[in-house]
Amino acid sequence: MSVGWYVHHHGAGHLHRFLAVRRLLPGVVGLSSLPRPEGVPEDAWVALPGDVPASEPDDPTAGGTLHWAPRGVDGLRRRTAAIAGWAAAADPRVLVVDVSVEVALLGRLLSLPVVVVAQRGHRTDGPHLRAYAAASAVLAPWTAAVHAAGDGPPEDRLVLTGAVSRFDDDAAVPAGAAAPGDVLLLVGGGGHALRAPDVAAAAAATGRTWHVAGALRVPDAPGVRDHGPRADVAGLLRACGIVVATAGGNAVAEVAAARRPLVLLPQERPFDEQRRQAALLAAAGLVDAHEAWPAADAWPAILATAARRDPARWNVLHDGRGAERFAAAVRAVAAGEDPRAAAAAVAWGSARSRPGAPADRAPAGPGPTDPAPTVRGVACA
């Protein structure tokens, strides 16, 4: 079965999600302007030209109809032609789009069933609604426990899969295991407003060692270890007792997989993506969230509060089988079957369980009066 999967080049989460699900979808081919990832064969990756003009874009939204379709960009024409050419040659059964309104609509114009990956944020604008309407299914990597109807994705074709992490099968991240008091600062790609002096001040105020990974450099600071943009995140999650992170979906999924306490620092994103993510997770009792970097003297109390949070709370978002539900839904769309029923057939936590969430038992919810979470027809059991 041939499956196309468009991987957006902004940030790392889209690629990590593709890699997590790829192993479960034989025949999947990635299409992206990102470099071909290690371990992905040449014939399973289509390199796309960039679509950014050399000067100020001309009418990039096509009068508000789309998000990105500037006139006169040769790379955009070649990019579109490359996707269409691959589809004509490969005859895929389905195109997964993570994420692009324009690629989703292009896939439908190419007579392909399209699966759109949902993102957090208020996405009720016209271009998003057009992409959702053209999709056979919209897959969201979260659960009903942290879902907000009305944010854009249509409820009638929405499939909530649970979080998807590249570490779901990684025994190097023993979720819930005891860890020392070190802090991991995980800074996702896509831009941020964090500053190295603030991190150094927080390390001094807390008396803890702060480990920095991702898109921020903190050189030569006492109490801070900078592991660079290619850090061993799995190893750091194992070694650190608390995580402070920007609020991208990828970072949240990885911390959830490791069952670590999390403090979120949402950054500016279109459609309030990270703020919405942080607000919904905080409302469910899963994280603490701060709109701006707190003062240095506030950090000891912030970390102490986070450390008291029961790591089993993550059971309402992540059970290690989100990628399986993603793959099941994609296969169902390719076969002309019901993607929600296919995802629901992957029982919550039955193949892998985490400490505090035994298989076939309902996980602890955010509070004693909250209903058990579901994954669109699957009780989180």
N, C-alpha and C positions, 0 to 999 in steps of 0.2 A: 504494500500500500504506500503510495507516494503522498507525502504530506509536506506542504511548504510552511515555514514559520518565519515571519518577518520579525527581526530583532532591532528595536530602536537603538540608536547609538548614544543617546544621552544618559549618563549614569551607568551603573553596573548591574542594576537589578533585573533589567530585561534579559540580559545575556545569562545571568545566573539562573533565572527561571527556565530559560530554554535548555540549559545544560542539565538542570535537575530532571526535566521531563523527557529529554531526548533519549535517555537510555531505555525508556518504556515505549518508545514509538519507533520501531524499525522503519527505515525508509524516510525519516524526516530530514528535510534539507533546510538549513538556515539561510536567510537572505538578509544581508546587512552591509552597511558601510564600515562596520567594525572589522578589525583584523580577524582572520579565521582563528578560533580558539585552539589551543593545544588539545590534541586528542580527537578533533573533528576532521575526518578525511576531506581531501580536496573536493571530491565529488559530492560531499554533503554540505557544501557552503558556497553560496553565490555572492561574490563581492560586488557590492553596488557602488556606483559613483556617488560622490557627495552632491548635496542639493542646495548648497549655500552660494549665493551670488557674490561676486567680487566687490560689488558696491551696494548701495542702499536698495533693498528689494522693492520691486514695482508691484503694487497691489497684492501683497502676499496672501491675503485671505480671500481673494476673488470676490470682493464686495461683501464679505461676511459669510460666504457660502462654505468656505473651507478654512483650515487652520494655516496651511502652508502650500501655496501654489503661485509663487511669484512669476511674473512674466519674464521671458528672455533669459532663462537660466539653462544653459546647455546640459549641465550636470543633472538637473531635474528631468529633462527629456530623456537622457540616456538611462537614468535610474528607472524611470517608468518603463522604458522599452526593455530593460534587462529583466524586470519582473514579468512583464508580459511575454517576453521571449522564452523565459524559463517555463512559465506555465504552459505555453503552447507545446513545448518540447516534452515536458515531464508529465503532463496530463495529471496533475495532482487531484486527489479526492477531496481535499480540504485545504484551506489557507488559514493559518493561525496568525493573528496580527497583534503584536505586543511592542509598541502601540503606534497607530497612525490612522487618523480618520481617512486620509487620502488613500493609503494602501488598502484599507478595508473596503472603501468604495471601488477602488480599482479591481480588487479581487472579485467583487460581485459583478462588475462590468465584464470581467473575463469569464463569467458564467461559473464561478466557483462557489461552493458553500464556504462561508467565512465564519471564523470563530474570533471574536474580539476579546481581548483581555482587559478587564476593568481595572481602573485605578481609583485611588481615593480622591476626594475633592468634590466640589460642586460642579458637576459636568452636565448641566442642563441647557447648555448653549446649542444653537442650531446644528453646527457641524458634528458635535458628539451625538446628538439625537439621530442624525442621518446615518451615522456609522452603526449605531445600535440597531436602527430599524432595518438595515441591510444585513445584519448578522443572523446566522442560524442559531447562535448561542453566544452568551456573554459570560465569561468565566471570571469569577472574583476570588482571589486568594485570601479569603477570610471566612468567617462563619456568621450565623445569625446573631450570635452573642455580641458581635461588634459591627453589625450591619445597620445602615441607616437608609431606609426606603426614601425615595425622593431625591437622591443625589445624582440621578441621571440614568443609570442602567435600568432597563425595563424589567420589572419583576417577572413578567411572563416568560422570559427566556434566560433569566439569570441563574447561574449554577454557582453556588458557594462551595468551594472545594476545601477550605481550610488553608492555612499558611503553607507555602512551598519554600523549602530551604535547600540550598546545595549541600547542607550537612545532615540531611535526614537519614542517610545511610552511613554516616561517619561515626564509627565507634570511638574516634579520638575525642569526641565531645560527650563525655558521660553526663547527661543531663541530671541536674539535681545533686551532683556530688559535692562534697565539701570543698571549699576553695578559700585561699587566703584573702586578705582584705584589699588586695590590689584592685585598681579601677582601670577598666578598658574604655578609652574614648574612641568610638568608632565613627569616623566621618565619611559619609557617603559622597560619591561623585555628584556632579550636577551643580556645584556651587554652594557656598556657605559664607556666613559672616563670623565664624569663630576666629579667635586671635590667640597666638602662641603665648603672649604675656598673661592672659587670663588663665590659661591652663597651668602655667607655672605657679601663679598665685593660688590657685585651687589646691595644687599639690602641697604647697607650703602650709596652707591653712588646715588641711586635713591630716597631714602627717602620713599620708599613704603614697605608695608609688602609683603613678598614672602611666599607663601604656597607651600610646597613640598609634592608631592605624588608619590608613585611608588618605583622604585628601587634605591633610593639614600637617605641616612640619613644625616641630617644636625642638629646635636644636639646643644642645648645651644648657638644659635647664635642670637644676637640682630636683630630684624626686620625679623626673619625667624620663621615660624611655620611648624614643621615637622609633617605631618599627617600619616606617616607610609605607609607600602606596601598595606594595606587594607583600604585606605582612602575612604571617601564618595566623589567620583569624581564628581558625579552629583551635589552635594551640593556645591563643590568647584567651578565648572564651573558656577554655579548660582551666587556665591559670588564674583568672581574675574573678573576684567574687561579685562585682557590681559592674554594670555597663552603663555608660553615658553615650548617647548616640544622636545623630540627626535622625529625622523621622521618616526616612524612606522605607518602602515596603520590604526591601531586601534585608536591611539591617534589623528590622523588627522580626522578620522570620528567622534569622539566624540566632538572635537572642532567645526567641521563643523555643527554638530547637534545643538550645543549651539550658533552658530553664533558669536563666539568670535574672536578677532584679534589674530593672531598666528605668533610666531617667532619660526622657526625650527632650531634645532641643529642636523643635521644628524650624525649618528654613523656608525662605521665600521660594515658592514654586507656583506655576500657573494653576489656576482654579483652586488655590488654597490647599493643594494636595497634602502637604506635610502637616499643616495646622489641623486639617480635618482628621487625618490619621491619629495625631496625638490626642485630639479631643475625644474621639470615640474610644480609644484604648484607655484613656484616663477615666472616662465615664464608666467603663466596665471594671475598673479597679485593677487594671493590669500594669499600669505605669504611672510615674509622676511626669508631668510635662511643664516646661517653662518656656515662655515666649522668647526670652532673651537669656543670655548667659548670666547666672546669678552672681551676686557679689561673693568675693572669696570667703568672707566669714559666714556665709549661708551654707556653704558646701558640707561642713560636718553634719549638720542636722539633716540636710537633703539625703546624704548617703546613709545615715542611720535609719531614716524613715524607709528608704528603699530596701535596705537589708532586712527589714522586718516583714516584708511582703512574702507571702507563701508562694514559692515557685510553682506549686501545683495549679495556681490560677491560670497559667499558660495553657492548661489542658483544654480550655474552651476555644482556643484559637488554633492550636497545632497538635497533631497526633502523629506526625511523620508520614502520613499517607496522602498529603495534598497533591503531590506529583502524580500519584496513581489515579486520583479523581480527575485531574487535568487530562491525563492520557486517555482515561476511559471516556470522558466526554468528547474529546476530539475524535476518537475512533467511532463513537456513536454517530456524530455528525457525518463523518465520511461514509458510514454505512446507511445513512438515511434513517437512523433510529433516534430514540429520545435521549438526549445527552444528560438530562437531569436524572432519569432513571438509571443510566449507566453509572453516573457518579455516586448515586445513592446506594448502588450495589456494593461499593467499597466501604465496608463497615468501619465505623469510627474506632480506630485504635486496635483493631483485631489482629493485625499482622505484627505491629510493633507497639509496645506501650512504654511509657516513660515512668520513672518513679513518681508515685502519687496518682497515676492514672492507669490502673490495671485494665487489661483488655476486657471489653464487654461490660464495663460499668460506666455509669454516667460520671463525668468529671465534675469536680467542684466548680460551681459558677462564681460570678463576681460577688454574690451575696446570698444569704440563706433564703431570701424570698424570690430570687430570680429563677425563671424557668430554665430547664435544661436546654443548652444550645443545640441547634440543629444545623446540618449542612444541606439545606434544601431537600428535605425529605429524609435525611439521615439523622436519627437521634445520635448525638455525640455520646455513644455508649461504649 
